[in-house]
Amino acid sequence: MTTQEMRELDAWIAENVFGWQEFREEEYPYRMLWREGEEGSPVWDEPDYYTTDPAAAMEVLKKCADNLWLSVGFSKQRKTFLCGGILSGENYAEAETLELAICQFAKKLFTK
């Protein structure tokens, strides 16, 4: 996955998992409006690097865990990380990094 594709996934996660509102401009392609700033004022910001930052990815994982039981693992044979639901036969995601596997699974889980 390219860096641009990962930033697009970061933006998707911010909007669909955390409730940010998309507002794009050419000079700031990943800037978004988030309505939960101090004292209810809107905050302009770029989404976190959920696909590469372990702490940010854990916040995504917590949101996924609000909806179902999760399993996270590592395949020694394929040398990839896996993330998926364990009770309802939900899809899983597999990626080279744990952060990316979590984000790819969240996209499957939160796609409407």
N, C-alpha and C positions, 0 to 999 in steps of 0.2 A: 504494500500500500504506500502510495506517495505521501509526502508531507502535506500537500494540498488536500488530498483525499482525507487524511487524518484530521486536518483543521475543519473540513466540511462535516466530518462525523462529530467533532467537538461541538460545532455550532448546532447540529441536529440534537445532540444530547442536551445542550443548554436549553433549547427551545422545548423539546418534547418530554424530557425527564424532569427538568427543573423549572419549567414554566416561563422562561425568558421569552420576550417578544422580538421577533426579527425586525431589524431596521438596517438595511445595507446601503452603503454609499460607495461609489467607485474608489475613493481614496482610502476608505476603511472597510474592506470587504467582510471582515468578521466582527465588526462592532455590532452590539445588540443592546436593546433597551430592556432593563430589568426593573420592574416596578416596586421592588421591596427594598428601597434604600432607607436611609435614616429618616425618621419622621414621615414615611410614606412618599418621599420625593423620588422621582425616577433617577436611575443611575445608568450612565452610558459606560459600557465596558466591553471587552472582548471575552468570550467564554474561556474558562479554564482549559488547560491542556489535558483533558480527561484521558486521551489516548496514549499519553506518554508520562504523565505525572502520577506516581503511585498514590499519593494522598487524595488527589482529585478522583482517581479511578475508584478508590474505596468509598467515596461519597456516592458514586454511581451504583456501586455494588449494594450499598445500604438501601437505596431506592428500589433496586430490583428485589431485595429481600423483603421489602414491605408487601410485595405482591405474591410471593411464592417461596418455597424452600429451594435453596440453591446448592449446587455442587460446583466446586472449583478444583481443578487438578492439573497435572502435568503428565504428558505422554512421553516417556523416555524413548520409546521406539521412534516416534515422529518428531520429538524435540519441540513440541508445541504445548501451549497452555489451552485448557478447555474451561468453559463456563456455561452452565445450563441449569434448567429446572429439573428436580428429581422426582416429583410426584405425579405430575399431570402429563408426562410425555412431551414437555415443551422442547422446542428446538434448542440446540446448543451452538456455541460459537467456538472456533478454534483459531488461534493466532500465534505468532512468534513471541509475543509478549503477553503477560497477564493483563496489563492495562488495556491493550487492544482487544483481547478476548472478552473482557468485561463489557467494553463499549459496544462491540459488535452484537453481543447477546442482548444488551439493553435496547439496542435498536430493534431487534426482533421482538422483544417483549413489549415495548412501548409503541410499536407501529400500529396505527389505528386502522 
